[in-house]
Amino acid sequence: MNTDYNLSFLKAKTESLGTALFYNFSRTLLKFPTSVIQLTKFDKDGNIWFQAQKPYKEISAMDRIFPAQLHFYKKECLCYAMFEGVATIEAEEMPETVTIKFKISKAECFYKNGKSSSFLINLKNSVSYFLKSIFRDEPNHLHFAF
C-alpha cells in the first residue's frame, strides 16, 4: 500500500470538500457538540487541523484527547468522505475558538450514485405534487364522503 499516494488522495478530497461535520465520541459529560468545521490544514503526517467553537467558556475540565469522526460532504461534489480517529485539543487561539488536530485511523471515500440521487429528486417531486394537490385553494378539488 502506497501511503504517500493515499495521503495525497485524501488531502485532495478533503481540500475539495472543505467543510465537515465534527462528531465527538467522548464518554464524558462535558464535550464538544456536533458542529460544522472548516478544514484549516492537512499535514504531511496525515493529520487534519481545524478550528472549532468552544461549547463552554471554560474547557479545562474537558478531555484534551478523545475519539471523534469527521464527515466531509459538499452538495456539488460527486464524493463524500468519512474519517474516524483521535482528536486532540492543541491550543486555545481566541476566547471562543480552539485548534484541534485530528489523527486519522480509518478513512473512507464514497462516490454518489446517480440513480439514488435521481430517485430522491423524483420522490421529492412526487411528494411536492401530492402536497400541492391537497392544499389547493380550489374548493371542490377534494371530496370527502361521511
C-alpha positions as a printed Julia matrix, in Angstrom:
146×3 Matrix{Float64}:
   0.0    0.0    0.0
   1.46   3.33  -1.05
   0.94   5.62   1.95
   2.12   8.77   0.15
  -0.42   8.2   -2.63
  -3.21   7.54  -0.12
  -2.37  10.71   1.83
  -2.27  12.82  -1.31
  -5.61  11.34  -2.44
  -7.21  12.07   0.97
  -5.71  15.55   1.02
  -7.1   16.35  -2.43
 -10.57  15.05  -1.5
 -10.76  16.88   1.84
  -9.5   20.14   0.33
 -12.07  19.95  -2.47
 -14.85  19.26   0.05
 -13.57  21.76   2.65
 -16.42  21.54   5.16
 -17.14  18.69   7.58
 -19.31  17.68  10.48
 -17.25  17.05  13.61
 -18.56  14.36  15.97
 -17.1   13.88  19.45
 -17.4   10.3   20.79
 -16.01  11.01  24.25
 -17.93   9.43  27.12
 -17.5   12.42  29.42
 -20.31  14.8   30.36
 -18.56  17.91  29.06
 -17.67  17.53  25.41
 -17.75  19.31  22.08
 -21.17  19.09  20.46
 -21.56  18.05  16.85
 -20.51  21.05  14.81
 -19.65  22.21  11.32
 -15.94  22.85  10.83
 -13.77  24.27   8.06
 -10.57  22.43   7.12
  -7.51  24.53   8.03
  -4.64  22.22   7.09
  -3.87  18.63   6.12
  -0.25  18.0    7.17
   2.32  15.51   5.76
   1.72  13.08   8.66
  -1.96  12.7    7.75
  -3.34  14.93  10.49
  -6.27  17.22   9.81
  -6.17  20.61  11.55
  -9.22  22.81  12.09
 -10.74  25.41  14.38
 -13.85  24.69  16.44
 -16.1   26.88  18.5
 -15.78  26.42  22.26
 -19.0   24.95  23.64
 -18.27  26.47  27.07
 -16.31  29.45  28.3
 -14.02  27.21  30.39
 -12.97  23.91  28.77
 -10.15  22.86  31.1
 -12.35  20.09  32.58
 -12.9   18.53  29.15
 -10.82  15.67  27.77
  -7.91  17.0   25.71
  -7.75  13.76  23.68
 -10.9   11.92  22.59
 -12.28   9.66  19.82
 -14.03  11.54  17.02
 -15.31  11.42  13.45
 -15.27  13.86  10.55
 -17.84  13.64   7.75
 -16.83  15.7    4.71
 -19.66  16.48   2.31
 -20.39  19.07  -0.34
 -23.57  19.1   -2.39
 -21.82  19.9   -5.69
 -19.13  17.2   -5.37
 -19.56  13.65  -6.59
 -17.98  12.12  -3.49
 -18.0   12.39   0.28
 -15.59  11.16   2.93
 -15.78   9.85   6.48
 -12.81   9.73   8.85
 -12.52   8.06  12.23
  -9.69   8.9   14.56
  -8.47  10.73  17.64
  -8.93  14.46  18.15
  -6.53  16.46  20.32
  -7.16  19.97  21.58
  -3.88  21.69  20.7
  -4.37  25.36  21.52
  -6.92  27.92  22.54
  -6.43  30.57  19.89
  -9.14  33.04  20.85
 -11.68  33.21  23.68
 -14.31  31.48  21.54
 -12.3   29.02  19.38
  -9.76  26.22  19.78
  -7.41  24.5   17.35
  -7.92  20.75  17.07
  -5.62  18.16  15.49
  -7.39  15.08  14.15
  -5.26  11.93  13.67
  -6.85   9.64  11.09
  -7.13   5.96  11.98
  -9.69   4.99   9.32
 -10.7    6.8    6.13
 -13.5    6.01   3.7
 -14.44   7.8    0.49
 -17.78   7.22  -1.17
 -18.99   8.23  -4.61
 -22.56   9.35  -5.08
 -24.7    7.02  -7.16
 -26.59   8.85  -9.89
 -29.56   6.51  -9.63
 -30.18   7.12  -5.94
 -29.92  10.89  -6.29
 -32.35  10.9   -9.26
 -34.67   8.64  -7.25
 -34.6   11.15  -4.4
 -35.34  14.01  -6.79
 -38.28  12.05  -8.26
 -39.51  11.24  -4.76
 -39.23  14.9   -3.77
 -41.19  15.97  -6.87
 -43.88  13.35  -6.2
 -44.29  14.41  -2.56
 -44.33  18.07  -3.58
 -47.04  17.42  -6.2
 -49.1   15.42  -3.69
 -48.91  18.15  -1.03
 -49.8   20.86  -3.55
 -52.81  18.84  -4.69
 -54.07  18.51  -1.1
 -53.73  22.17  -0.18
 -55.02  23.84  -3.35
 -57.31  26.8   -2.97
 -59.92  25.27  -5.26
 -62.96  24.49  -3.07
 -64.16  21.41  -4.98
 -60.8   19.74  -5.5
 -61.13  17.16  -2.74
 -64.38  15.36  -1.96
 -64.91  13.61   1.33
 -67.88  11.3    1.97
 -69.02  10.66   5.5
